[in-house]
Amino acid sequence: MDWGLTAGMALLTVLERRAPGIKDEVRDELASWARKLEMQSDPAKLAQARSIRQLLTSSIFNR
């Protein structure tokens, strides 16, 4: 189990309850990071962008 991811999911869930809409803001920020990484030719940065895109389509943001 990835404890960092688990903690992040729990934190995002709590924040969304206290500040509705914050999940959308986080999603938008991550998408922006992915776009910036995708503009580079470095394979490591492209892999990071793919990983962020996978996260954006995961159940964390789609419940």
DSSP file (Angstrom, degrees, kcal/mol; ACC not computed):
  #  RESIDUE AA STRUCTURE BP1 BP2  ACC     N-H-->O    O-->H-N    N-H-->O    O-->H-N    TCO  KAPPA ALPHA  PHI   PSI    X-CA   Y-CA   Z-CA
    1    1 A M              0   0    0      0, 0.0     2,-1.0     0, 0.0     3,-0.1   0.000 360.0 360.0 360.0 139.1    0.0    0.0    0.0
    2    2 A D     >  -     0   0    0      1,-0.2     4,-2.3     2,-0.1     5,-0.2  -0.795 360.0-170.5 -90.7 101.3    1.2    3.5   -0.8
    3    3 A W  H  > S+     0   0    0     -2,-1.0     4,-2.7     1,-0.2     5,-0.2   0.824  82.9  57.3 -66.7 -31.9    0.8    5.3    2.5
    4    4 A G  H  > S+     0   0    0      2,-0.2     4,-2.3     1,-0.2    -1,-0.2   0.930 109.9  44.4 -62.7 -44.7    1.5    8.7    0.9
    5    5 A L  H  > S+     0   0    0      2,-0.2     4,-2.5     1,-0.2    -2,-0.2   0.903 113.4  51.2 -66.0 -41.3   -1.3    8.2   -1.6
    6    6 A T  H  X S+     0   0    0     -4,-2.3     4,-2.2     2,-0.2    -2,-0.2   0.925 112.1  46.1 -61.9 -45.4   -3.6    7.0    1.1
    7    7 A A  H  X S+     0   0    0     -4,-2.7     4,-2.6     1,-0.2    -1,-0.2   0.898 111.9  52.2 -64.5 -40.4   -2.9   10.0    3.3
    8    8 A G  H  X S+     0   0    0     -4,-2.3     4,-2.5    -5,-0.2    -2,-0.2   0.898 109.1  49.6 -62.5 -41.3   -3.3   12.3    0.4
    9    9 A M  H  X S+     0   0    0     -4,-2.5     4,-2.2     2,-0.2    -1,-0.2   0.918 112.1  47.9 -63.7 -43.7   -6.7   10.8   -0.4
   10   10 A A  H  X S+     0   0    0     -4,-2.2     4,-2.3     2,-0.2    -2,-0.2   0.920 112.7  48.7 -64.1 -43.4   -7.9   11.1    3.2
   11   11 A L  H  X S+     0   0    0     -4,-2.6     4,-2.7     1,-0.2     5,-0.2   0.921 111.4  49.0 -62.7 -44.3   -6.7   14.7    3.3
   12   12 A L  H  X S+     0   0    0     -4,-2.5     4,-2.3     1,-0.2    -1,-0.2   0.881 110.4  51.7 -63.4 -38.2   -8.4   15.7    0.1
   13   13 A T  H  X S+     0   0    0     -4,-2.2     4,-1.6     2,-0.2    -2,-0.2   0.922 112.1  45.4 -63.8 -45.4  -11.6   14.1    1.3
   14   14 A V  H  X S+     0   0    0     -4,-2.3     4,-1.8     1,-0.2    -2,-0.2   0.924 113.4  49.8 -64.9 -44.7  -11.6   16.0    4.5
   15   15 A L  H  X S+     0   0    0     -4,-2.7     4,-3.1     1,-0.2    -1,-0.2   0.893 107.3  54.5 -61.8 -39.5  -10.7   19.3    2.8
   16   16 A E  H  < S+     0   0    0     -4,-2.3    -1,-0.2     1,-0.2    -2,-0.2   0.878 107.4  51.2 -62.9 -37.2  -13.5   18.8    0.3
   17   17 A R  H  < S+     0   0    0     -4,-1.6    -1,-0.2     1,-0.2    -2,-0.2   0.894 118.0  37.7 -65.3 -38.8  -16.0   18.4    3.1
   18   18 A R  H  < S+     0   0    0     -4,-1.8    -2,-0.2     1,-0.3    -1,-0.2   0.784 131.8  26.0 -84.5 -28.9  -14.8   21.6    4.7
   19   19 A A  S >< S-     0   0    0     -4,-3.1     3,-2.0    -5,-0.2    -1,-0.3  -0.685  83.0-148.7-136.8  81.0  -14.2   23.6    1.5
   20   20 A P  T 3  S+     0   0    0      0, 0.0    -3,-0.1     0, 0.0    -4,-0.1  -0.204  83.0  31.2 -53.0 135.9  -16.5   22.3   -1.3
   21   21 A G  T 3> S+     0   0    0     -5,-0.1     4,-1.6     3,-0.0     3,-0.3   0.226  82.8 109.8 100.8 -12.7  -14.8   22.7   -4.6
   22   22 A I  H <> S+     0   0    0     -3,-2.0     4,-2.5     1,-0.2     5,-0.2   0.850  73.2  60.1 -66.0 -31.8  -11.2   22.3   -3.4
   23   23 A K  H  > S+     0   0    0     -4,-0.2     4,-2.5     1,-0.2    -1,-0.2   0.896 104.1  50.4 -61.9 -39.1  -11.0   18.9   -5.2
   24   24 A D  H  > S+     0   0    0     -3,-0.3     4,-2.5     2,-0.2    -1,-0.2   0.890 109.3  51.2 -64.7 -39.2  -11.7   20.7   -8.5
   25   25 A E  H  X S+     0   0    0     -4,-1.6     4,-2.2     2,-0.2    -2,-0.2   0.909 110.9  47.7 -64.4 -41.7   -9.0   23.2   -7.8
   26   26 A V  H  X S+     0   0    0     -4,-2.5     4,-2.6     2,-0.2     5,-0.2   0.920 111.3  51.1 -64.5 -43.4   -6.5   20.5   -7.0
   27   27 A R  H  X S+     0   0    0     -4,-2.5     4,-2.3     1,-0.2    -2,-0.2   0.918 110.9  48.6 -59.3 -44.6   -7.4   18.6  -10.2
   28   28 A D  H  X S+     0   0    0     -4,-2.5     4,-2.0     2,-0.2    -1,-0.2   0.896 111.2  50.0 -63.5 -40.8   -6.9   21.8  -12.2
   29   29 A E  H  X S+     0   0    0     -4,-2.2     4,-2.2     2,-0.2    -2,-0.2   0.918 111.1  48.4 -65.2 -43.6   -3.5   22.4  -10.7
   30   30 A L  H  X S+     0   0    0     -4,-2.6     4,-2.5     1,-0.2    -2,-0.2   0.900 109.6  52.7 -63.9 -39.9   -2.4   18.9  -11.3
   31   31 A A  H  X S+     0   0    0     -4,-2.3     4,-2.3     1,-0.2    -1,-0.2   0.889 108.3  51.6 -62.0 -38.5   -3.6   19.1  -14.9
   32   32 A S  H  X S+     0   0    0     -4,-2.0     4,-2.1     2,-0.2    -2,-0.2   0.916 109.1  49.6 -63.9 -43.6   -1.6   22.3  -15.3
   33   33 A W  H  X S+     0   0    0     -4,-2.2     4,-2.3     1,-0.2    -2,-0.2   0.924 110.2  51.2 -59.6 -44.5    1.6   20.6  -13.9
   34   34 A A  H  X S+     0   0    0     -4,-2.5     4,-2.4     1,-0.2    -2,-0.2   0.914 108.3  51.3 -61.6 -43.2    1.0   17.7  -16.4
   35   35 A R  H  X S+     0   0    0     -4,-2.3     4,-0.9     1,-0.2    -1,-0.2   0.916 110.3  49.2 -59.8 -43.3    0.7   20.1  -19.3
   36   36 A K  H >< S+     0   0    0     -4,-2.1     3,-0.6     1,-0.2    -1,-0.2   0.904 112.6  47.4 -63.0 -41.5    4.0   21.8  -18.4
   37   37 A L  H >< S+     0   0    0     -4,-2.3     3,-1.5     1,-0.2    -1,-0.2   0.869 106.1  58.7 -67.7 -36.4    5.8   18.5  -18.0
   38   38 A E  H 3< S+     0   0    0     -4,-2.4    -1,-0.2     1,-0.3    -2,-0.2   0.710  95.2  65.1 -67.3 -20.0    4.4   17.3  -21.4
   39   39 A M  T << S+     0   0    0     -4,-0.9    -1,-0.3    -3,-0.6     2,-0.2   0.561  90.9  82.1 -78.8  -7.0    6.0   20.2  -23.2
   40   40 A Q  S <  S-     0   0    0     -3,-1.5    -3,-0.0    -4,-0.2     0, 0.0  -0.651  72.3-142.5 -99.7 155.7    9.5   18.9  -22.3
   41   41 A S        +     0   0    0     -2,-0.2    -1,-0.1     4,-0.1    -3,-0.1   0.457  63.9 117.0 -95.7  -0.5   11.4   16.3  -24.1
   42   42 A D     >  -     0   0    0      1,-0.2     4,-2.2    -5,-0.1     3,-0.3  -0.544  61.2-144.8 -69.9 121.2   12.9   14.7  -21.0
   43   43 A P  H  > S+     0   0    0      0, 0.0     4,-2.1     0, 0.0    -1,-0.2   0.843  98.8  54.8 -57.3 -35.0   11.6   11.1  -20.8
   44   44 A A  H  > S+     0   0    0      2,-0.2     4,-1.9     1,-0.2     5,-0.1   0.904 109.4  46.7 -66.0 -40.4   11.5   11.3  -17.0
   45   45 A K  H  > S+     0   0    0     -3,-0.3     4,-2.2     2,-0.2    -1,-0.2   0.871 110.8  52.3 -69.8 -36.4    9.3   14.4  -17.1
   46   46 A L  H  X S+     0   0    0     -4,-2.2     4,-2.2     2,-0.2    -1,-0.2   0.878 108.3  51.5 -65.7 -36.5    7.1   12.8  -19.7
   47   47 A A  H  X S+     0   0    0     -4,-2.1     4,-2.1    -5,-0.2    -2,-0.2   0.884 108.7  51.2 -66.3 -38.2    6.7    9.7  -17.4
   48   48 A Q  H  X S+     0   0    0     -4,-1.9     4,-2.5     2,-0.2    -2,-0.2   0.912 108.5  51.6 -63.9 -41.7    5.8   12.1  -14.5
   49   49 A A  H  X S+     0   0    0     -4,-2.2     4,-2.5     1,-0.2    -2,-0.2   0.914 109.3  49.8 -61.8 -42.5    3.1   13.7  -16.7
   50   50 A R  H  X S+     0   0    0     -4,-2.2     4,-2.2     1,-0.2    -1,-0.2   0.905 110.0  51.5 -61.8 -40.7    1.7   10.3  -17.6
   51   51 A S  H  X S+     0   0    0     -4,-2.1     4,-2.1     2,-0.2    -2,-0.2   0.907 109.8  48.8 -63.5 -42.3    1.6    9.4  -13.9
   52   52 A I  H  X S+     0   0    0     -4,-2.5     4,-2.3     2,-0.2    -2,-0.2   0.915 109.6  52.5 -63.4 -42.7   -0.3   12.6  -13.1
   53   53 A R  H  X S+     0   0    0     -4,-2.5     4,-1.1     1,-0.2    -2,-0.2   0.892 108.6  50.9 -60.8 -39.5   -2.8   12.0  -15.9
   54   54 A Q  H  < S+     0   0    0     -4,-2.2     3,-0.5     1,-0.2     4,-0.4   0.912 109.4  50.8 -63.5 -41.4   -3.4    8.5  -14.4
   55   55 A L  H >< S+     0   0    0     -4,-2.1     3,-1.4     1,-0.2     6,-0.4   0.905 105.8  55.9 -61.5 -41.3   -4.0   10.1  -11.0
   56   56 A L  H 3< S+     0   0    0     -4,-2.3    -1,-0.2     1,-0.3    -2,-0.2   0.760 110.4  44.7 -65.1 -24.8   -6.5   12.5  -12.5
   57   57 A T  T 3< S+     0   0    0     -4,-1.1    -1,-0.3    -3,-0.5    -2,-0.2   0.388  95.7 104.5 -98.2   3.4   -8.5    9.7  -13.9
   58   58 A S  S X> S-     0   0    0     -3,-1.4     3,-1.0    -4,-0.4     4,-0.7  -0.193  91.0 -97.6 -78.8 174.3   -8.4    7.6  -10.7
   59   59 A S  T 34 S+     0   0    0      1,-0.2    -1,-0.1     2,-0.2    -4,-0.1   0.670 113.1  78.3 -67.4 -16.7  -11.2    7.2   -8.2
   60   60 A I  T 34 S+     0   0    0      1,-0.2     3,-0.3    -5,-0.2    -1,-0.2   0.920 109.6  24.6 -57.9 -43.2   -9.7    9.9   -6.1
   61   61 A F  T <4 S+     0   0    0     -3,-1.0    -1,-0.2    -6,-0.4    -2,-0.2   0.454 120.3  59.9-101.5  -2.3  -11.1   12.6   -8.4
   62   62 A N     <        0   0    0     -4,-0.7    -1,-0.2     1,-0.2    -2,-0.1  -0.216 360.0 360.0-124.8  44.1  -14.0   10.6   -9.8
   63   63 A R              0   0    0     -3,-0.3    -1,-0.2    -4,-0.0    -3,-0.1   0.406 360.0 360.0-102.8 360.0  -16.2    9.6   -6.9
